[in-house]
Amino acid sequence: MFDKLSGAENRFLEISGQLCDPEIISDMNRYKQLMREHKQLEPLIEKYREYNSAKQSMEEARALLAAGGLDRDFKELAEEEFSSSKSKIEELSENLRLLLLPVDPNDDKNVIVEIRGGAGGDEAALFSAVLFRMYSMYAETRGFKTEMLNSNETELNGFKEVSFMIEGEGAYSRLKFESGVHRVQRVPETEASGRIHTSTVTVAVLPEAEDVEVDINPTDLQIDTYRSGGAGGQHVNKTESAIRITHLPTGIVVECQDERSQFKNKDRAMKILRSRIYERAQAEQADKIASERKLQVGTGDRSERIRTYNYPQGRVTDHRIGLTLYRLEGILNGDIDEVIDALITFDQAEKLKAES
């Protein structure tokens, strides 16, 4: 571990020097890449330096105690310093082990969230709107910005599908475990007999891909325009501003119709397309490299059932880690940090097991 830490500190110092180099500063892409790496290393180096400082204090206290000849008060101070430094070293060692785990290169990125109604028809569409509100409120509490990209509304104010971007530092690190099938159990307002219905909604969380990460050949795109539709009113317009882009090599299709401007719809559709292609390429790479070591909480597969929201019991259960909370209302109002933190902790624990 300490060889890795020493190497990381040397790299940190090297990057710090490069960031002052006028030649590097003039190359914006290179400069941004180094800044990102510097920022990722900074928490690790700070903890490593804290560790070294605590270790030095412990060794100095040990040497004083070993030499003997101390008066009672000074000996007590030395013993206290030795004990507190030792405890701090143990705590910092655990922190350092966590910080040395492989970093997900996407953690600091913005995300594109796609929510689609699954089994359950109108009820699934209504719950899609509930999840959209939950994530939007969560983003607000974190100081993230939410931007609607595309939506297909129903007459009952649900969503057959909705895509939106959440912008903010660390957005992907907080939301990446939300991909999968979310199940809701409740009595629909239209259900006269009071029977509980079970519906499903699919959530996909994609890291926003930058232009430099995904090279899309314009000749691989089939772009169609059409008139936007929807539930009526402001969501219908009479010009062909809606955009459908098909990426021919992968067969990925993206539609955008929320804006009246064809240019804006195309720009948003390309953002989604770029992120979907990036996600697919990453998934293929991960399967090749570590198919036998899927340590993430769940696989991130859109077909995997990850969570149940039970209205009659006021219960939310995350099936991947066996976490059950009886505060459904708060969670649906965006207070989901407890669930997210538990998922991150579980993932870290699994990775630590693999490392050891």
C-alpha positions in Angstrom: 0.0 0.0 0.0 2.7 2.5 0.9 4.6 1.9 -2.4 1.3 3.0 -4.1 1.0 6.0 -1.8 4.6 7.1 -2.4 4.1 6.7 -6.1 0.8 8.7 -6.0 2.6 11.5 -4.1 5.4 11.7 -6.7 2.8 11.8 -9.4 0.9 14.6 -7.6 4.1 16.7 -7.3 4.9 16.0 -10.9 1.4 17.2 -12.0 1.6 20.3 -9.7 4.8 21.3 -11.6 3.3 20.6 -15.0 0.3 22.8 -14.3 2.7 25.8 -14.0 4.2 25.1 -17.4 3.2 27.7 -20.0 3.2 25.1 -22.7 0.8 22.9 -20.8 -1.4 25.9 -19.9 -1.7 26.8 -23.6 -3.0 23.3 -24.4 -6.5 23.4 -23.0 -7.4 19.7 -23.4 -4.1 18.6 -21.8 -4.5 21.2 -19.0 -8.1 20.1 -18.2 -6.9 16.4 -18.1 -4.1 17.2 -15.7 -6.4 19.3 -13.5 -8.8 16.4 -13.3 -6.1 14.0 -12.3 -4.7 16.5 -9.8 -8.1 16.9 -8.2 -8.6 13.2 -8.0 -5.3 12.7 -6.3 -5.6 15.6 -3.8 -7.8 13.9 -1.1 -5.5 10.8 -1.2 -2.3 12.9 -0.8 -3.9 15.0 2.0 -4.7 11.9 4.0 -1.3 10.4 3.3 0.4 13.5 4.6 -1.9 13.4 7.7 -0.9 9.8 8.2 2.9 10.6 7.9 2.4 13.4 10.4 0.6 11.2 12.9 3.2 8.5 12.5 6.0 11.0 13.2 4.2 12.2 16.3 3.8 8.6 17.5 7.5 7.7 16.9 8.6 10.9 18.8 6.3 10.0 21.7 7.6 6.4 21.7 11.2 7.6 21.7 10.6 9.8 24.7 8.9 7.1 26.6 11.7 4.6 25.8 14.4 7.0 26.9 12.8 7.3 30.4 13.7 9.9 33.0 10.5 11.9 32.4 8.6 13.6 35.2 5.0 12.3 35.8 3.2 15.1 34.0 5.4 15.0 31.0 5.2 11.2 30.8 1.4 11.4 30.9 1.5 13.9 28.0 3.8 11.6 26.0 1.6 8.6 26.7 -1.5 10.6 25.6 0.2 11.7 22.4 1.3 8.1 21.6 -2.2 6.8 22.2 -4.0 9.4 20.2 -1.5 9.2 17.3 -1.8 5.4 17.2 -5.7 5.7 17.0 -5.4 8.3 14.3 -3.0 6.1 12.3 -5.5 3.2 12.4 -8.4 5.5 11.3 -6.2 7.1 8.5 -5.1 3.6 7.3 -8.7 2.6 6.7 -9.3 5.9 4.9 -6.3 5.4 2.7 -7.3 1.9 1.8 -10.7 3.3 0.6 -9.0 6.1 -1.3 -6.7 3.7 -3.0 -9.5 1.7 -4.6 -9.7 2.2 -8.4 -11.4 5.4 -9.2 -14.4 5.4 -11.6 -13.3 7.9 -14.3 -16.9 9.0 -14.7 -17.6 9.9 -11.0 -17.2 13.6 -11.5 -19.3 13.8 -14.6 -22.8 15.1 -15.2 -25.4 12.5 -15.9 -28.3 11.8 -18.3 -31.1 10.0 -16.6 -33.7 8.2 -18.7 -36.9 7.0 -17.1 -39.4 4.7 -18.9 -42.7 3.3 -17.8 -42.6 -0.5 -17.9 -45.4 -3.0 -16.9 -48.5 -1.3 -15.6 -49.6 1.1 -18.4 -50.9 4.4 -17.0 -49.9 3.5 -13.5 -46.3 3.0 -14.6 -46.3 6.3 -16.5 -47.5 8.1 -13.3 -44.8 6.5 -11.2 -42.2 7.6 -13.9 -43.3 11.2 -13.1 -42.9 10.5 -9.3 -39.3 9.3 -9.9 -38.6 12.3 -12.1 -39.8 14.5 -9.3 -37.7 12.5 -6.7 -34.5 12.9 -8.7 -35.2 16.6 -9.5 -35.7 17.4 -5.8 -32.6 15.4 -4.8 -30.6 17.3 -7.4 -31.8 20.6 -5.9 -30.8 19.6 -2.4 -27.2 18.8 -3.7 -27.0 22.1 -5.6 -27.1 20.3 -8.9 -28.9 21.8 -12.0 -31.6 19.8 -13.8 -32.3 20.3 -17.5 -35.1 18.5 -19.3 -34.0 16.8 -22.5 -37.0 15.0 -23.8 -40.4 13.8 -22.6 -43.4 11.9 -23.8 -46.3 12.8 -21.5 -49.6 11.0 -21.0 -53.1 12.5 -20.6 -52.9 11.8 -16.8 -49.6 13.8 -16.4 -47.4 10.8 -16.3 -44.4 10.0 -18.5 -44.2 7.2 -21.0 -40.6 8.2 -21.0 -38.5 11.2 -19.9 -34.8 12.1 -20.3 -33.1 14.8 -18.3 -29.6 16.0 -17.5 -28.3 16.5 -13.9 -25.3 18.8 -13.9 -23.0 19.1 -10.9 -19.7 17.9 -9.6 -19.9 14.2 -8.6 -23.4 13.8 -10.0 -22.6 10.4 -11.5 -20.9 9.2 -8.3 -24.1 9.8 -6.4 -26.6 8.5 -9.0 -24.8 5.7 -10.8 -26.4 2.9 -8.7 -29.9 4.0 -9.7 -29.9 2.1 -13.0 -32.4 -0.8 -13.1 -36.0 -1.6 -12.6 -37.9 0.3 -9.9 -41.1 -1.5 -8.7 -44.1 0.3 -7.2 -46.9 -1.3 -5.2 -49.9 0.9 -4.5 -53.6 1.3 -5.1 -54.2 3.4 -8.3 -56.6 6.3 -8.0 -58.7 4.7 -10.7 -59.0 1.4 -8.8 -62.5 1.3 -7.3 -62.0 -2.0 -5.4 -58.9 -0.9 -3.6 -56.7 -3.6 -4.9 -52.9 -3.1 -4.8 -51.3 -3.0 -8.3 -47.7 -3.7 -9.0 -46.0 -1.6 -11.8 -42.5 -1.2 -12.9 -40.4 1.7 -14.2 -36.9 1.4 -15.8 -34.2 3.9 -14.9 -30.9 4.3 -16.8 -28.2 6.6 -15.6 -25.6 7.5 -18.2 -22.4 9.6 -17.7 -22.4 12.6 -20.0 -19.8 11.9 -22.7 -17.6 14.6 -24.0 -16.9 15.1 -27.7 -13.3 13.9 -27.3 -14.5 10.6 -25.8 -17.0 9.5 -28.5 -16.1 10.0 -32.1 -19.3 9.9 -34.2 -19.0 9.8 -37.9 -21.8 12.0 -39.4 -22.3 9.5 -42.2 -23.3 6.9 -39.6 -26.3 9.0 -38.6 -29.8 9.0 -40.1 -31.6 12.1 -39.0 -35.4 12.5 -39.4 -37.6 15.4 -38.5 -41.3 15.2 -37.6 -44.0 17.2 -35.8 -43.9 16.8 -32.1 -46.8 15.2 -30.4 -47.9 14.5 -26.8 -50.8 15.0 -24.6 -51.8 18.3 -26.3 -51.5 22.0 -25.6 -48.0 23.4 -25.5 -46.5 20.0 -26.2 -47.8 19.9 -29.8 -46.5 22.3 -32.5 -47.2 22.6 -36.1 -43.7 22.7 -37.5 -41.3 19.7 -38.0 -39.0 20.6 -35.0 -38.9 17.2 -33.4 -35.8 15.2 -34.2 -35.1 11.4 -34.4 -31.5 10.3 -34.8 -30.5 6.7 -35.6 -26.9 5.6 -35.2 -26.7 3.1 -37.9 -23.7 1.0 -36.6 -25.3 0.3 -33.2 -29.0 0.8 -34.0 -29.4 3.3 -31.1 -32.4 5.6 -31.7 -32.8 8.9 -29.9 -35.8 11.3 -30.2 -36.1 14.8 -28.9 -39.2 17.0 -29.2 -39.4 19.2 -26.1 -38.0 22.4 -27.8 -39.7 24.3 -30.6 -36.3 24.8 -32.2 -35.1 22.0 -34.4 -31.5 23.0 -33.7 -32.0 22.7 -29.9 -33.7 19.4 -30.2 -30.9 18.1 -32.4 -28.3 19.3 -29.9 -30.0 17.5 -27.0 -30.6 14.3 -29.0 -26.8 14.3 -29.8 -26.0 14.6 -26.1 -28.1 11.6 -25.3 -26.8 9.6 -28.3 -23.2 10.3 -27.4 -23.8 9.2 -23.8 -25.6 6.0 -24.8 -22.8 5.0 -27.2 -20.2 5.8 -24.5 -22.1 3.7 -22.0 -22.4 0.8 -24.4 -18.6 0.9 -25.2 -17.8 1.0 -21.4 -20.1 -1.9 -20.7 -18.5 -4.0 -23.4 -15.0 -3.2 -22.1 -16.0 -4.0 -18.5 -17.5 -7.3 -19.6 -14.2 -8.2 -21.3 -11.9 -7.2 -18.5 -13.8 -8.2 -15.4 -16.8 -10.3 -16.2 -16.0 -12.6 -13.3 -15.6 -9.7 -10.8 -18.8 -7.6 -11.0 -18.4 -6.0 -7.7 -20.6 -3.0 -8.3 -23.9 -2.9 -6.4 -25.9 -4.8 -9.0 -24.9 -5.0 -12.6 -26.4 -1.7 -13.7 -28.5 -3.8 -16.1 -31.7 -2.1 -17.0 -33.6 -5.4 -16.6 -32.5 -5.9 -13.0 -35.1 -5.2 -10.3 -33.3 -3.1 -7.8 -35.9 -1.4 -5.6 -39.5 -1.6 -4.4 -41.6 1.3 -3.3 -44.6 0.0 -1.2 -47.2 2.7 -0.5 -49.5 0.8 1.9 -46.6 0.0 4.2 -44.7 3.3 3.6 -41.7 1.1 2.8 -38.8 1.3 0.4 -36.6 -1.8 0.0 -33.3 -1.9 -2.0 -33.0 -5.6 -2.9 -29.3 -5.5 -3.8 -28.2 -4.8 -0.2 -31.3 -5.8 1.7 -31.9 -2.2 3.0 -35.5 -1.4 4.1 -36.6 2.0 5.2 -40.1 3.0 6.4 -40.1 6.6 5.2 -41.4 6.4 1.7 -42.7 10.0 1.7 -39.4 11.5 2.5 -37.6 9.4 -0.1 -40.0 10.3 -2.8 -39.5 14.0 -1.8 -35.8 13.6 -2.7 -34.3 12.6 0.6 -32.4 9.6 -0.8 -28.9 10.2 0.6 -29.3 7.4 3.2 -30.0 4.9 0.4 -27.2 6.2 -1.8 -24.6 6.3 1.0 -25.5 2.7 1.9 -25.0 1.5 -1.7 -21.7 3.3 -2.0 -20.5 1.8 1.4 -21.5 -1.7 0.3 -19.7 -1.3 -3.1 -16.5 -0.1 -1.3 -16.7 -3.0 1.1 -17.0 -5.5 -1.8 -14.0 -3.9 -3.6 -11.9 -4.0 -0.4 -12.6 -7.7 -0.1 -11.4 -8.2 -3.6 -8.3 -6.2 -3.1 -7.4 -8.2 0.0 
